[in-house]
């Protein structure tokens, strides 16, 4: 078997696991647009959302339940990252 014939699927699976199946950031990257559409400009109740994050086991980069401050910062950073990615793609 040569390197040219090895597929990328295994590497992608490893990277997905490394980013954390229960990562708050990963979850926000996947669902940010949907939340923005649903909120339609209304404020996000971060206290309620952080309670839910904790209930379902989503964690921050340190493996802890996210605080409101952490969730807001992650939300902001994910938004900036997604915006930059969109600009680079166009």
C-alpha positions as CSV (number, residue, x, y, z in Angstrom):
1,X,0.0,0.0,0.0
2,X,1.4,3.4,-0.9
3,X,0.6,6.8,0.6
4,X,-1.2,7.8,-2.6
5,X,-3.8,5.0,-2.2
6,X,-4.6,5.6,1.5
7,X,-7.9,7.4,1.9
8,X,-8.5,10.4,4.1
9,X,-11.5,9.0,6.0
10,X,-9.4,7.7,8.9
11,X,-7.6,11.0,9.3
12,X,-10.8,12.9,9.3
13,X,-12.3,10.7,11.9
14,X,-9.2,11.2,14.1
15,X,-9.4,14.9,13.7
16,X,-13.1,14.9,14.5
17,X,-12.4,13.0,17.7
18,X,-9.5,15.3,18.6
19,X,-11.7,18.4,18.3
20,X,-14.0,16.8,20.8
21,X,-17.4,15.3,20.0
22,X,-18.7,17.2,23.0
23,X,-16.9,20.4,22.2
24,X,-18.9,23.6,22.7
25,X,-17.0,25.2,19.8
26,X,-17.7,22.3,17.5
27,X,-21.4,22.4,18.3
28,X,-21.5,26.2,17.8
29,X,-19.7,25.9,14.4
30,X,-22.4,23.4,13.3
31,X,-25.4,25.2,14.6
32,X,-24.6,29.0,14.7
33,X,-26.5,29.9,11.5
34,X,-29.6,28.0,12.6
35,X,-29.6,29.7,16.0
36,X,-29.2,33.1,14.4
37,X,-32.1,32.4,12.0
38,X,-34.3,31.2,14.9
39,X,-33.5,34.2,17.2
40,X,-34.1,36.6,14.3
41,X,-32.2,39.4,16.0
42,X,-33.5,38.8,19.5
43,X,-31.0,38.3,22.4
44,X,-29.8,34.9,23.3
45,X,-30.5,33.8,26.9
46,X,-27.0,32.6,27.7
47,X,-27.9,31.5,31.3
48,X,-30.6,29.1,29.9
49,X,-28.3,28.0,27.1
50,X,-25.4,27.3,29.4
51,X,-27.6,25.2,31.6
52,X,-28.6,23.2,28.6
53,X,-25.0,22.9,27.4
54,X,-24.2,21.4,30.8
55,X,-27.2,19.1,30.8
56,X,-26.2,17.6,27.4
57,X,-22.5,17.4,28.3
58,X,-21.0,20.1,26.0
59,X,-17.7,21.3,27.4
60,X,-15.3,24.1,26.8
61,X,-11.7,23.7,25.7
62,X,-10.6,22.8,29.2
63,X,-13.2,20.1,29.5
64,X,-15.4,22.0,31.9
65,X,-19.1,23.1,31.6
66,X,-19.1,26.5,29.9
67,X,-19.9,29.6,31.9
68,X,-21.9,32.4,30.4
69,X,-18.7,34.4,29.7
70,X,-17.0,31.4,28.1
71,X,-20.1,30.7,25.9
72,X,-20.3,34.3,24.7
73,X,-16.6,34.4,23.9
74,X,-16.8,31.1,22.1
75,X,-19.8,32.4,20.1
76,X,-18.0,35.5,19.2
77,X,-14.9,33.7,18.1
78,X,-16.8,31.1,16.1
79,X,-18.6,34.0,14.3
80,X,-15.4,35.7,13.5
81,X,-13.8,32.5,12.3
82,X,-16.8,31.6,10.1
83,X,-16.9,35.1,8.6
84,X,-13.1,34.9,7.8
85,X,-13.6,31.5,6.2
86,X,-16.5,32.8,4.1
87,X,-14.4,35.7,2.9
88,X,-11.5,33.4,2.0
89,X,-13.8,31.2,0.0
90,X,-15.1,34.0,-2.1
